[in-house]
Amino acid sequence: MTPLRIALAGLGTVGGGVIRLLDANGDLIARRAGRPIEIVAVSARDRAKDRGVDIGRFAWVDDTTRLAEAQADVVVELVGGSDGPALALARATLGAGKSFVTANKAMLAHHGLELAQAAEASGVALKFEAAVAGGVPVIKGLREGAAANAIERVYGILNGTCNFILSTMEAEGRDFGDVLAEAQARGFAEVDPSFDIDGVDAAHKLSILASLAFGTAPAFAEVETTGIRALLAADIAEAAALGYRVRLLGLAEAGPHGLFQRVHPHLVPVSHPLAHVAGATNAVVAEGNFVGRLLFQGAGAGDGPTASAVVADLIDIARGEFGPPYAMPAAQLAAAEPADSGARYGRAYVRFLVQDKVGVLAEIAAAMRDAGVSIESLIQRGRAENGAVLVAIVTHEGPERAVAQALEKLRGSSSLAGAPLWMHLLQ
């Protein structure tokens, strides 16, 4: 049987994992794929670096973008970055009529439509199971398993770093900065964690899921994104007292008024499966009109899980299973208008840090009243270390625009000791 020949760009954690996986499970993979899968060429920044695997058996290519010219059937890109060498390699590979496998969610979020069009024009595969939720087969689940369904919404925990931080704050009562430092020390967070804790990584992944779920062109620029920097241990405690747990969720829905996409901290009811997802784990929920609720859960990062997803894509290609990258031909992907989030109805948790003086609660209540926000409950706690008092409000269901208007009325108030925190309650 003729082997499927692979050129591998990037020999970091995941690249090394792909080599180890093919070494360990090569015979089993060949039986499942119908032919062997063999790496023939590799490229990375440092040829001499010890990666714990033997790369001397592969042809070395100094210029990563030249891997498209290697004697290979498929190029696997594990370099990262939305542009630069990764994008140049993707364009060159697909233009040369070779299939392309990537774990690069940033590149797909920004250039996914272009790359899907290029793959279809060349009659080759563009696969990216590893780009969302690591080893969890959510891309295949949406593209194939749920293909007969109209997906009503897709949402979930898309960033393991944030979930580790939030679930640790919840379990141990510690503040955000302290837990972030631990996450960095343990390798769960980067030295510069901005992409994770500010929600950008999750927004990249959500734009890919939304495209698959709703047949729309990837629209990363339209994802409303808020991270978890502003969360306090007190917010986690207040959520628990109300019967909720805080999770950073990406959520997308498509309807007659456009495509809604948001990454935002949510209060998740303890009865919901996502409330029990702890640590650096990812979980995605898709709701179909015939299949009902589907839950995909598992390791969202790491060499083993992500390599598993990469090699699963290679097995599909070895079998000749291509198909449109986004579940339907690129020409049929709609350019959906962004939905107006202000028109959405729901309940909200709004936390204020206020000065300890007379009239503060009346000022907040008046702003809510004037904006048409109905307050379900109001909680006031004692002084924090800086002398501020925590006030938390849970609203009745109403339009989000009203809450935004109330907060705008309070902007710049001398009664506030910091910016308010607004979290949505998952319906």
N, C-alpha and C positions, 0 to 999 in steps of 0.2 A: 504494500500500500504506500502511495506517495505521501510523505509527511507534509503537514501544514507548517511552513517555514515562517518563523517569527523574528522580527527585528524589534528590539526592546530599547526604548529611550527612557533613561532614568533608572538608577540603581540604588535608590534610597531604600527606606523601610519596605515599601510595597514592591519595588522592583526586585529586591532580594527575596521577598516572599514569593513572588511569581516563580523565580528560579527554583527555590526550595520545594515549592508545591509540585512543579513539573518533575523534579527529580524524585520526590517521594511517591507520587501517585501516577507516574507516567504510564505504566501498563494499564491501570484502571481507566485513565483518561483516554488512552488510545482505543480501548474497547468501546467506551461510550461514544467517542467521537467518530469511530469508524476508521480512524487512521491516526498515526502518531502526531504529536504536536512537539515541534523542536525549535528551540531558540538557535538562530544562526548568526546573529549580529547584535551588538549592544553599543550604547553610547551613554556617556555621563561626563560630568565636569572633570573628575579626577580619576585617571586610569589606575593610579597606584594605590588608591585607598583600599584598606582591608575591609571587605564587606561580609566576611564569613562564608562566602560561597566562591567556587572556582569559576572565574570569568575568562580564564586563559583559553578555554576551549571554544570561545566564540570569537568571530571577527570583531575587531574594534573599529569604530568610526569616530573620529575626533569631532567632527561637526555634526551635531545632533540633527540638523535639518537635512543632512545628506543621507540619513537612514532610509528615506523614501527611495533612494537609488539602490539599496542593498538587494541581494538576490533573495528576496523574501516575499511571501504572499500577503502578510499582515504586518502592520506596524502598530506596536503598543506604546502609547505615550503616557508616561508617569512623571513628567517634568513639572507640570503645574504652571499656573499663570494664565490670565485671560488672553494675553497677546504674546509677542516675542517669539522665541523658538518653538513653543508648543503650537501656536497657531500656524506658523510658517511650515512646520512639519505636517500638520493636519492637511493644509491646502496642497502641499506637494504630494503627499501620499495619495489622497483622493484623486488628485489630478493625474497621477500616474496609473490610476486604475487598480489600486490596491486597497484592501479593506483596512479599517482604522478602529482601534479599540483604545478608549481613554477613561481615566478616572477624574478628568479635569472638569469639575462642575462650573468653575468660573468661566472657562472658555466656552462651554456649552450655553451658559446663561447669556453670554454676550454675542456669540457667533453661531449658535446652534442651528438656526434656520439656514444660514449660508452653507454650513457643512453638510446638513441633510440634503440640500439641493445638489451639492457637489457629489455626494455619495450616490444619489439616485441617478444623476446624469452619467456617472461612470459605471453603474450597475454593480456597485460593491457595497459592503456592509459598513455602517457606522454604528458601533456598539458602545454603551456607556453605563452598564449595570453598576460598576463600582463608583460612579459619580455621586450617587445618592444612597446614604445609609449603609455604606461599606458592604458587608457580606449579606445584607438583607435583600432578598430578590423582589424588591418593590417595583423596579422598572419592568421586569418581565411580568410581574403580576398585573400591572396596569395595562401594559402593551398587549399582552396575550391572554392571561387568565381571566381578566375582566373585560375583554374586548367587546363582548356582546351587550354590555351595560352602558346606560347613560349614567355617568358619574355625577352625583349631585354635589359632593364636596370632598376635598382631600385635605387632610391636616395631620399634624403630628410633631413629634420631638425630633428635630433634624440636626441638632448639634450636640455631640456628646460632651464637649467641654462645659457648655452652659448647664446641661442636665446634671453633670457631676457636681458643679458648684451649687446649684439650687437644691438638689437632694441632700447634699452634705450640710448646707445651712439648715435645712429642715430637720435632719436627724440630730445635729449637734448644737443647734442654736447659735452658731457662729456668724460673724459678719462677712460681707461679700469680699472685702479686701484680703482678709485672713485666708479664706478658702481659695481664692484665686491664687495666692502665693503657694499654697499647697499643691494646687493643680499644676502650676508651672514646675514645681520641684519634682512632681511625679510624672511629668511628661505629657499630661493631659492638655496643657495649654502652652502656647508658644511664648517666647520671650516678649514679643509684642502680640498680645491676645486680641487686638482690636477686631479683626475679622470675625472672631468667634463671639466675643461678649457684646459686640455692637450689632449682632444679628445678620451681618453681611453673608457669612457662610451659609446660614440657614436660608437666606433670601435667594442665593444662587440655586440651591437645591429645590426650593419651592417653585421657582419659575420653570424648572424642568418638569416637575411633577404636574404642574398646572397645564403645561402644554400637552403632556401625555393624556391627562384626564379629560380635558375639554376640547382637544383638537384645535388649539390656538397656537400661534407663533410664540416662542419664548419671549417674555416681556419683563425682564429683570428690572428695567428702569421704572416699572409701574408698581413694584412691590413696596408697600409702606413698611418701613423697617424701624423697629425700636429694640434696643438690647436690654441688658440686665444690670448695667452699671449702677443705676440709682436705687436698687433694691436694698432694703435693710433687713436685718434679722427680725425686727419688729413686724415687718410686712409678712414674713413667712409665718410668724406666730399668730398674727391676726387672721390670716387665711385659714390656718389650722383650727382656730377657735370657731370659725364660721363653717367648717366642714369642707374645706378646700385645700388643695396643694398648688403651689406656684410652679408652673412650667413655662418655658419659652416655646411657643408654638408657632409654626408656620401654618397658615390656613388659606385655602383658595376655594372660591365658589364662582360658578358662571351662571348667569341668569339673563333675563330679558333686558336688564339695565347695564350689562357689561360684565367684565371679569374683575372680581375682587381678589386681591392678593395682599396678605399682611403677615409679617413676623412681629410678634409682640408677646410680652409676658401675659399669661392668663391665669386666672383662678380656675382650677380643674376640680370638679366634684370628686370626692373620695370614692364614689361609686363608679367612676369612669376608669377604664383600663389604663389610660395614660397617667393617672395619678399614682400608679404603682410602678411606673418605670423609673428606676433609680440608677445612679452611677452614669458612666459614659456610654449609655445605651441609647439607640435610636428606636423610634416606633412611629409608624405611619398608619393612619386610618383612612380608608377609602369607602365611601358610601355609594353603592350602586342601586339603581331603581329595581333590579330584579334579584341581585345577589345579596343585598343588604349590607351590613357593616363588615368590612374586612380589616383585620389587624395584622400588620407586618412588624415584627419586632426582633431585634438582635443587635449584635456588635456593629457599631457604625464606623469604626476605624480600626487601625492596626494592620500589621503585615499579613496575618493569616486570613481574616475575614475579607479584606479588600482584595488580596491576591485571589481568593476563592471566586469573587465576582468577576475579576478580569479573566480568569481561565474559563469560567462558565461561558463568557462571551466567545472565547476562542473555540470552545467545543461547538457552539452554535454555528460558527463560521465553517469549521471543519465539516459539519454535516450539510452545509449548503443552506442553512436557515438564515436568510438575510432579513427581508421585510423592511418596510419604511421605518426609519429611526424613531419617529414620533407617532407611531401606530397608524398613521395614514399618510398618503403622499404629501410631500411638502407643499405642493401647489394647493392642497385642500386645507391647509392650516389657516385658520381665520385670524385676521388682525383685530382682536377684540378690543373694544373701547374699555378703559378702566372704569369700574363702577365707583359711584360716589359713596365713600365710606360714611359720610355724615348722615346719609339716609338710612343706614343700618340701625336696626332696633336691637337692644340688648341691655343687660345690666352691667354696671361698672363698679369697681373698687377705686376710690380716689383717696390718696393719703396726703395729708398736709403736715408740715413741720411749722408750727406757729409760735409767735411770741406769747409768753404767759402774761396776758393782760386782759382787762375787761373789754368785751365787745367783739372778740375775735370770732367766736362761734356765730354770733348774730350776723357778722359780715359775710362769712362763708354761706350761711343759710340764705341770706338775702340774694347773693349772687346766683345760687342754685335756683331759688324761687323765680328770679327775674328771667332766667334762661329756660324755665319750664322743666327743670329737673326735679323729679319726685324722689325724696330721700326715704329709703326703707329703714336704714339704721345709721346711727352716728355713735362713734366710739371715741372717747378721749382718754389718753393715758398720761402718766406722770412725766416729769421732766426728763429729758435726755441729758447726756453729759454736757452738751453745749447750752443747756438751759431752755432749749426749745421743748414744746409739748407736741406729742403726736396726736393728730385727729384723723380718723379714718371714717369714710362715708361709703355705704353701699347703696346704690340707687335702685329704684324700681325700673322695670323695663321702659325704655324710651329711646328716642333717636340719639345717635352719637353726637350729632351736631349740637344738641342742647348742652351736653357736658363740655364740649369744646368751647362753647360760648361762655359758660359759667367760668371756666378756667381763664379765659381771656379777660373777663371782667375783673378777676383777681390778680391779673398780671401786674407786677410792680407794687403791690400792696405792702405797706410797712409792717403789716401783721404777719406776713409770711417770712419764715427763717430759711427758706429754700424752695426750689421748684417743686410743685406737686408731682406725685406719681399716679399715673392712671393705668389700671389694668382692667382687662375685660374678663367677664365671667363666661366660661365656655358653656354654650347652650346645650 
